[in-house]
């Protein structure tokens, strides 16, 4: 059995046309962000986060102390393996913490 993988490169709406024999089905697809995470603007601990038009995150400011930062709570949009990635910037580090619905 094969698999189908669709990756959205930029936000927007489109459709996917699938054909199997004489049966054709058109499936609408909406890419909300180039990221799977649905974060929005945030402010705290001396930092301000905005979302760029391409869906990427832009953080400015100076943290008020070590291990101070911003956080978002969101449901996991997929089951199975999730790849988390970020850009390496000198003097900046980030931490990803995954908690269940009870905060554990």
C-alpha positions in Angstrom: 0.0 0.0 0.0 1.4 3.4 -0.9 1.2 6.7 1.0 0.5 10.3 0.0 2.3 13.2 1.6 1.4 16.8 1.0 3.5 19.7 2.3 2.4 23.3 2.2 5.1 25.7 1.3 3.1 28.9 1.7 -0.3 29.8 3.2 -3.3 29.7 0.9 -6.1 27.5 -0.5 -5.9 25.0 -3.3 -7.3 21.6 -4.2 -6.0 18.1 -4.9 -7.5 16.1 -7.7 -7.4 12.3 -7.1 -8.3 9.7 -9.7 -8.6 6.0 -9.3 -9.9 4.2 -12.4 -13.1 6.0 -13.4 -13.6 7.7 -10.1 -12.3 11.3 -9.5 -12.4 13.2 -6.3 -11.4 16.8 -5.7 -10.2 17.5 -2.1 -9.9 21.1 -0.9 -6.6 21.9 0.9 -6.0 25.0 3.1 -2.4 25.7 4.3 -2.8 28.0 7.3 0.9 28.4 8.0 4.3 27.1 6.8 4.5 25.7 10.4 2.3 23.1 12.0 2.1 25.1 15.1 -0.7 27.7 15.4 0.9 30.4 17.4 0.0 34.1 17.4 1.4 37.3 18.6 2.7 37.2 22.2 4.4 39.5 24.7 6.2 38.8 28.0 9.5 38.6 29.8 10.9 41.5 27.7 10.1 39.7 24.4 7.6 40.4 21.7 6.6 37.8 19.1 4.8 38.6 15.8 3.9 36.3 12.9 5.4 37.2 9.5 3.2 37.2 6.4 4.8 33.8 5.4 3.8 32.2 8.7 7.3 32.3 10.3 7.8 33.7 13.8 9.7 36.9 14.5 10.9 37.5 18.1 12.4 40.9 19.2 13.5 42.3 22.6 15.7 41.2 25.4 14.6 38.6 27.9 14.4 39.9 31.5 16.5 37.0 32.7 17.9 33.5 32.0 15.3 30.9 31.1 12.6 33.7 30.6 10.7 33.6 27.4 7.4 33.2 25.6 5.1 30.2 25.5 2.1 29.0 23.5 -0.4 26.3 24.3 -1.8 24.4 21.4 -3.2 20.9 20.5 -0.9 18.5 18.7 -2.1 18.6 15.1 -0.8 15.1 14.2 -0.4 11.7 15.7 2.9 9.8 15.4 6.3 11.4 14.7 6.5 15.2 14.9 9.7 17.0 13.7 10.5 20.2 15.6 13.1 22.5 14.1 14.5 26.0 14.5 17.2 28.3 13.2 20.5 28.6 15.0 21.2 32.2 16.0 24.3 33.3 18.0 23.4 34.2 21.6 19.9 32.8 21.3 18.6 29.4 22.4 15.2 27.9 22.5 13.6 25.2 24.5 10.7 23.0 23.4 8.7 21.4 26.2 5.8 19.0 25.4 3.2 18.5 28.0 0.0 16.5 28.1 -3.5 18.0 28.7 -2.8 17.9 32.4 0.4 19.9 32.1 2.5 16.8 32.9 
